[in-house]
């Protein structure tokens, strides 16, 4: 485990050393919503010291040709995410929208991009966190339980 920021990735790792970069970047713009008073949560949620643009810039540095970068981001900011990916030389390749429950709107988007990839995007079936019984859905249980 390496501790450091996206903006200083060159100090931590050599270029093109990864095949996959995974991130849960800060997802709220600066000066939007209430900033959590607890420092680490504030940094995780708001673009205080980094943004999704920084994640893609770091991914561009870390990944070789056709490397993959996967992020989870609010579905309401999906257009911003795709634009930032494209600006940094990534193509959106696979999209999964995450819903809390069946019948509710999707709140999160999991987007996998490919460095230097073509334009074809695969839209996966939705993922529901909770099932109709109120417990975790089968998809989520497969992720978390042995």
C-alpha positions as CSV (number, residue, x, y, z in Angstrom):
1,X,0.0,0.0,0.0
2,X,1.4,3.4,-1.0
3,X,0.1,6.6,0.5
4,X,0.0,9.6,-1.7
5,X,-2.1,11.8,-4.0
6,X,-3.1,11.5,-7.6
7,X,-1.3,14.8,-8.4
8,X,2.1,13.4,-7.3
9,X,1.9,9.9,-8.7
10,X,5.3,10.3,-10.5
11,X,6.9,10.4,-7.1
12,X,5.4,7.0,-6.1
13,X,5.4,4.8,-9.2
14,X,7.1,4.5,-12.6
15,X,5.2,5.3,-15.8
16,X,3.2,2.6,-17.5
17,X,3.6,0.1,-14.6
18,X,-0.1,-0.9,-14.3
19,X,-2.7,-2.7,-16.4
20,X,-5.6,-1.6,-14.2
21,X,-6.2,1.5,-12.0
22,X,-9.3,1.5,-9.7
23,X,-10.5,4.6,-8.0
24,X,-13.4,6.0,-6.0
25,X,-12.6,9.7,-6.7
26,X,-14.0,12.7,-4.8
27,X,-17.3,13.2,-6.4
28,X,-18.6,16.6,-5.2
29,X,-17.5,19.8,-6.7
30,X,-15.8,22.4,-4.5
31,X,-18.3,24.7,-2.8
32,X,-21.2,22.3,-3.4
33,X,-23.2,20.8,-0.6
34,X,-22.1,20.5,3.0
35,X,-18.5,19.6,3.5
36,X,-18.1,17.0,6.2
37,X,-16.2,18.5,9.3
38,X,-14.2,15.2,9.6
39,X,-11.1,15.8,7.5
40,X,-10.7,12.4,5.8
41,X,-14.4,12.2,4.9
42,X,-14.3,15.7,3.5
43,X,-11.3,14.8,1.3
44,X,-13.0,11.6,0.1
45,X,-16.2,13.3,-0.9
46,X,-15.3,16.8,-2.1
47,X,-12.7,17.9,-4.7
48,X,-10.6,19.6,-2.0
49,X,-7.2,18.3,-3.1
50,X,-8.0,16.2,-6.2
51,X,-10.6,15.6,-8.8
52,X,-11.7,13.0,-11.3
53,X,-9.5,14.9,-13.8
54,X,-6.5,14.1,-11.6
55,X,-7.5,10.5,-11.4
56,X,-7.5,10.2,-15.2
57,X,-4.2,12.1,-15.5
58,X,-2.7,9.7,-13.0
59,X,-4.2,6.8,-14.9
60,X,-2.8,8.1,-18.1
61,X,0.7,8.1,-16.5
62,X,0.3,4.7,-14.8
63,X,-1.3,2.7,-17.7
64,X,0.3,1.4,-20.8
65,X,-1.6,1.3,-24.2
66,X,-5.0,-0.3,-23.7
67,X,-4.8,-0.2,-19.9
68,X,-8.0,0.0,-18.0
69,X,-9.2,2.6,-15.5
70,X,-12.4,1.9,-13.4
71,X,-14.2,4.4,-11.3
72,X,-17.4,4.6,-9.3
73,X,-19.1,8.1,-9.5
74,X,-22.5,9.6,-8.9
75,X,-24.8,8.8,-11.8
76,X,-25.8,12.4,-11.8
77,X,-22.3,13.4,-12.9
78,X,-21.8,10.7,-15.5
79,X,-21.6,13.1,-18.4
80,X,-18.8,15.0,-16.6
81,X,-17.0,11.6,-16.0
82,X,-17.2,10.6,-19.7
83,X,-16.0,14.1,-20.8
84,X,-13.0,14.0,-18.4
85,X,-12.1,10.5,-19.6
86,X,-12.2,11.6,-23.2
87,X,-10.1,14.7,-22.6
88,X,-7.4,12.5,-21.1
89,X,-7.3,9.9,-23.9
90,X,-9.7,7.3,-22.4
91,X,-12.7,5.8,-24.0
92,X,-15.7,4.6,-21.9
93,X,-16.0,0.9,-22.5
94,X,-18.3,-0.6,-19.9
95,X,-21.0,1.1,-17.8
96,X,-23.0,-0.4,-14.9
97,X,-25.6,1.7,-13.1
98,X,-26.0,0.9,-9.4
99,X,-29.5,1.3,-7.8
100,X,-30.3,1.0,-4.1
101,X,-33.5,-1.1,-4.9
102,X,-35.5,-2.2,-7.9
103,X,-37.8,0.5,-9.0
104,X,-35.5,3.3,-7.7
105,X,-33.4,5.6,-9.9
106,X,-29.7,4.7,-10.2
107,X,-27.5,6.7,-7.8
108,X,-24.0,5.4,-8.8
109,X,-22.3,4.6,-12.0
110,X,-19.4,2.2,-12.4
111,X,-17.5,3.1,-15.5
112,X,-14.6,1.2,-17.0
113,X,-12.5,3.1,-19.5
114,X,-9.6,2.0,-21.8
115,X,-6.6,4.1,-22.5
116,X,-6.6,4.8,-26.3
117,X,-9.8,2.7,-26.7
118,X,-12.4,2.9,-29.5
119,X,-15.9,4.2,-29.2
120,X,-17.9,1.0,-28.4
121,X,-19.6,1.1,-25.0
122,X,-21.2,-1.9,-23.4
123,X,-24.0,-1.1,-20.9
124,X,-24.3,-3.9,-18.4
125,X,-27.5,-4.9,-16.6
126,X,-28.2,-2.7,-13.5
127,X,-26.9,-3.8,-10.1
128,X,-29.3,-3.5,-7.1
129,X,-27.8,-3.2,-3.7
130,X,-30.9,-4.4,-1.8
131,X,-33.4,-7.1,-2.9
132,X,-37.2,-6.9,-2.5
133,X,-36.9,-8.6,0.9
134,X,-34.8,-5.7,2.2
135,X,-31.6,-7.7,2.5
136,X,-28.6,-7.5,0.2
137,X,-29.3,-8.6,-3.4
138,X,-27.8,-11.8,-4.7
139,X,-25.2,-9.7,-6.7
140,X,-24.0,-7.8,-3.6
141,X,-23.9,-11.0,-1.5
142,X,-21.6,-12.6,-4.2
143,X,-19.3,-9.6,-3.8
144,X,-19.1,-9.5,-0.1
145,X,-19.8,-12.9,1.3
146,X,-17.7,-16.1,1.0
